[in-house]
C-alpha cells in the first residue's frame, strides 16, 4: 500500500511537471509563430490594420461568400480605402508605394479573414503593378488611379486551354492593323473573369517562344470580347472564375505597350505570384491557432508534438516567403530562384499542416462536421499550385 501511495504521488508530481512544461512550451510556440516578429514599427502598424480589417469585414462574411460564390465588391473597395488596391504601385498614380515585403505582410494578414477574396485582391494588385511598371505614362495615368481605388477591377489573362505552366507556348494572337491590334484566341481560368473591368492579356505579336509575346490591356465591353459560364470550384469560390473568348477578327485593342516583345518577362511576372503563398500562410496561421487552443485544452502530449512540427513548418514557410520578397524588391539575380523555392516549399508544407489539422479533428470525432472556416482553410492551401504553376515547373527554375 505504501509503495502504491508513493508511486501515485510520483505520478502526480510527474503529471504536474509535464503540464507546467507544456504551458511553457505553449508560450514559446505562441511567441515563435507571431507574424509580427522581425518587422519594424511601420510594418507592424499596417499589419495590424490588415488584421483588424480581416477580422471585422472579411471573416464574418467568408462563409456566405464561399457558399454563394459572391464577389464582394463593396468590401474590396473598403480595403482599397486603406491603400490595399495598389499596394506596390507608385504613389504618383494613387498607389501606396510599399515594398514587396510589406505586400507579403499585408496579404498574409488579410488572408486570415478570407483566403478567397484576398487571392483576387493579390491578382488585382499584380495587374495594377504591371501597368504601372511597363505601361507608358498615358496608360499609367489612365488605368492605375481607378484600379488603386478599386473603382475598377482588373484580371490577369495568361492561361489558355493548351498553355498553363508553359506560358511561352500560348497561342492567343494580336495582329497590327493600322494604329490598333486585332486579338484572336481564348483564355482560361481568369480570376474575376466577367466581373473585372480591365483585362491584362498576354498575346503573341511575334514568332514562337517568349520573345514573341506582348501584353495588351483590354477593357470590358470591347466588341467581340465574351465570357464563358462561371466555373464551379472546390476552393477560393469568391474569386469568381471564367474563361474569355475573342470572336475571330473582332476584338480591337489599342493599348499595346506593356512589355512589347516579352523576352522572359513571363518568368518575371511569375515570381510576383509569390504573394499567393502569403495567402496560404495567413490561412494556415488562422487554422493553426484554432487547433492550438483545442490541443492545449486536451493536454495530449503526442498531439502537442505534432503541433510543434506544424509550427516549425509555418515559421519556416514565412521566413522563405519574406526572404524571397526582399530579393524581389532588390531585383537580385537570385530572386527568381528564391521565389520558386519559396512557392514550392510553402505549397507542400502548408498542405501538410492543413492535413495534420484534420488529424486533430479525428481525435475528437468531429471530422464529419461542417465548419466553413476550417473548410476554407483545408481546401485553399493547395489549389494555388494549379492556379499559378505546377510544382514540377517550379523545380525547373
N, C-alpha and C positions, 0 to 999 in steps of 0.2 A: 504493500500500500504506500509506504514511504517513497519507494522508487517511482511508483506511478505519479505521486504528487510532485516529486522533483522533476520528473520528465514533463509533466503538464506545465509546471512553472517555466521550464526552459523553452518549451514550445511557445508559451505565451510571450516570453521575452523576445524570442526569435521573430514571432509574428509582428510584434510592436516595432522591432528594429527594421524589418523589411518594409512595413508601412511607412515608417519615417524616411527610409531611403527612397521609397517610391515617390513620396511627396517632394523630396529634394530634387529627384530626377525630373519630376514633372515641371518644377520651377525652372530647372536648367533648360529643358527642352522648349518650354514656352519662350524663354529668352532667346534661344538659338534660332527659332523659326520666325522671330519678329521681322517682318518685311522692311521695317524702317532702319535696321542695322546697316551702318556704313553710309547712310545718306546725310547730306548736310541739312541745315535748318530749313532752307528754302524748299528742298526736295521733300522733306517731311511735311512741310506746310501744304503743298499741293497734293501730296499723297493722302493727307487727312481729308482734304476737300473731296477727293475722288472716293475715298472710303465712305464718307458721310453721304455723298450723293447716291452711291450704290445702295447703301442701307435704306435710305429714305425714299428714293424714287424708283429703284430698279427691283430690289429683292421682293418687295410686297406684290409686285405685278408679274414677276418672272413666270410663275406657273400658268397664269392666264395667257400671257403672250405665247408661251410654248404650246399650250394645248389648242389655242385658237389660231395659231400661226399669224400673230399680229405684228405689223411693222410699226413700232411705237414712235411715230414722227414727233409728237409733242414732247416726249421725254428726251429724245435725242437733241431737240432744239434747246431744251433746258441745259443739257450737257454742253452744248456749243456756247451758251452764255457764260459758262465757266472757263471757256478757252479750249474746250476739248474737240472742236470741229476742225481745227487746223493746228494741231499741237506742235509739229515741227516744220510748219510753213513760216516763211519770213514775215516779219511784222508789218512791212510796208503794204501788204495786201490783206491784212487782217488776221494773220496767223499769230500764234503765241511765241514762236521763235525759240522753242525749247530744244534740248539736246535729245539724242537717241536714248540715252539712259533715262532721262526724265520721262520720255514717252513710255518706255517699258514699265516704269514705276506706276504711271497713271493707268495704263491698260490692265496691269495686274490687279490694282485696287478696284477698278470698275467691274472686272470680271467676277468679283466676289458677290456682286448683286445679280448679274445676268450675263453669262458667258456668250450667249447667242447675240444679244444686242451689242455687246462690246465687240464681238467679231466683226459685225458690219461697220461699227464706228472706226475700227482699225483699218478696214479696207477703204472707207471714205477718206480717211486721213492720208493713206498712201496715194490715192488718186490726186488729192489736192497738192501733195508734195511733188508728184510727177509733173504736174502743170507748172508749179512754182519753180521747179529745178530745171526743166527742159523746155518750157514754153518760151515764146518771145514776150516782150513787155506788154504788147496788146493782149495776148492770151492770158498772161498772169493777172492783169488788172480787170479783165472781163470775167474770168471764171473763178478766181480764188476768193474774192470777198464774199460772194453768196455761198460758197462752199464752206468757208470758215464759220459763218453764222448758221449753217445748215438750213438756210432759206431754200437752197437747192442741195440735192443729194447726188453722190457720184458712185459709179461702179466701174470695176476693172474687168476688162474683157480680153482674156488671153486664151483660156482653154477652148479647144474645139473637140468635136466628136472623135477626131483622129489624132489629136495633139494635146497631150497632157503635160507630163513632166518633160517630154522632149519638145519644148516650146518652139525651138528653132525650125520644126517641121510644119508649122502652121500653114494653112492654105488660103485663108481669107485674103483677098487681094484688093488693092487700091490703085486704080489707073488714072493718070493725069488726063484731064480733058479741059483744055483752056486754063482757067485760073482756079479750078477745083478738081476734086478727085471723085471717081465713081467706085464705090465699095461693092464687092460681091463675096458672099460667104455666110457662115453661121458660127456662133459662139455658144458654148455650153456652160452650165453651172455658174451663172452670173449672180453673185450675191447682191440683192437689191434690184435684180432684173425686173423691168416693168414698173418699179416703184421709183427708181432714181431718175434724175433729170439730165444727168451728164454721164456719158459712157466713154471711158478711155480705152480705145480699141487698138489692139496690136494687129497689124496687117502687113501684107507683103507688097512692097513697092518696087523691089528689085529681084535679083536672082535668088537661088536656093541658099539655105543656111541663114545664120543670124545677121549677116551683113545686108541682106535684102529686106529686113523687117523695119518698119517705121510705126509711128503711133499717131493716131488721129482722134480728135475729140468729136464725138457725135452727140448731138443734143436730142433729147426725147421729142418726138413729133416730127422728126426728119422724114420726108416722104420715102416710102419703101422700107422703113425700119419697122419690124414687128417682133412680137414676143410670143413664146410658147406658153403652155399651161404652167401654173405654179407647181413646182416639184414637191412631192411628199417625201420628207426627210426623216431620218431616225434621230437627228440632233440639230442643234442651232436653228430651231424652227422659226424664230422671229426674224432671222436674217433671210428674208424671202429670196428664193432662188428660181430663176427661169433661164431658158435658152433664148437667144435672139437670132433673127433671120433677116437677111437682106434680099429683097426681090432683085432678080437679075437686072443689072444696069439701072437700078432705080435710086439707090442710096447715094446722095450727093453730099460731099463734105468739103469745106474749105479751111479746116482748122489744122492742116498738117503743119508740122514744125517741131513737134515733140519727138526728139530722137530720130530724125530722118536718117536712115541708114543705121540700123540698131547697133551693130558691131559689139556684140557681147553685153548689151545693156539688159538682156533677158536675165542674166545671172545677177547683175547689179540690182535690178528691181526685185529679183527673187529673194535676195538676202533681207530685204525690208519686210518680208513676210515673217521675219523672226518675231514680230510683235504678236502673231497668232499664238506663239508659245508662251508669251507673257500672260495671255488669257488662261492658258492651261494652268499656269502657276496660281493665278488667283482662284480658279475653280477648285483646284486641289487643296489650296490653303484653307478655304472655307470648309471643304469636305473634311479635311484633317481635324480642324478644330471641333467639329461635331463628334467625330469618333474619339478625340482626345478626352472630352467630357465623359463620354459613355464608358470608356475603359477605366478612367480614374475612379468612377463610381464602383466598377466591378472589382477593382483591385486584383485582377487576374494577371499574374506576372508574365506568363508566356505571351499574353496579348500586349502587354506593355513593351516587351522586347520587340515585337513586330512594329509597334508604334514608333519605337526608336529608329528602326530601319526606314520607316516611311519618312520620318523627319529628316533623316540623312539624305534621302533621295530628293526631298523638297528643297532643302538648303543647297545641295549641290547643283540642282537644276537652276535655281535662282542665280547662283554665282556664275554659271556658264552663260546664261542669258545676258546678265549685266556686263560681263567681260566682253562678249560679242558686241553688245550695243556700244560700248566705249570704242572698240576697234572700228566699228562702222562710222561713228561720229568723227573719228580722227582720220578716216579714209586710209587706213593702214593696208599694207599688202596682204596681211593675213586675215582681213575682215571676212572675205567670202568663206574661207576655210573654217574660221571660228564660228560664224553664223550657221554653217551647215552642221558642224559638230554639235552646237547647242541645240539646233532643231531636232537632230537625230536623237540625242541623249534625252532631251526633255519629253519628246513624244513617247519614247519607250518607258521612261521612268514614271511619268505621270500616269500612264495607263496601268502600270504595276501598282502604284499607290491606290488608284481607283479600284482595282480588282481586290486588293487587300482589304479595303474598306468594306466590301461586300462580305468578306470572310467574318468581319466583326458582326455583321447583321445575322449571319448564320448562327453565331454563338448565342444570340438572344432569341432566335426563332422568328425574327421579323423580316426576313429577307423576301417574303412573298408580298409584303405590304407596299402600296404605292406611296412614294414620298417625292413630290415634284422637285424639291431642291436636290435630293440625292439622285433622282433620275437624271436631272440635268447634268450633275457632276459626273455621273458614271458614263453617260453617252458622249459628252462633249470632248473629253481629253483626247480621244483617238482620231475622230474624223478629220481634224485638220491635216493629217497626213495625206488623205485623199484630196482635200481641198487645195492644197498647195503643191506638194511634191512627194513622190514616193520615197520611202526610206532608202531604197537602193540608189535612187538618183542622188540623194544627199551624200551617199558614200563615195560617189564618183567625183565630188568636188575636191 
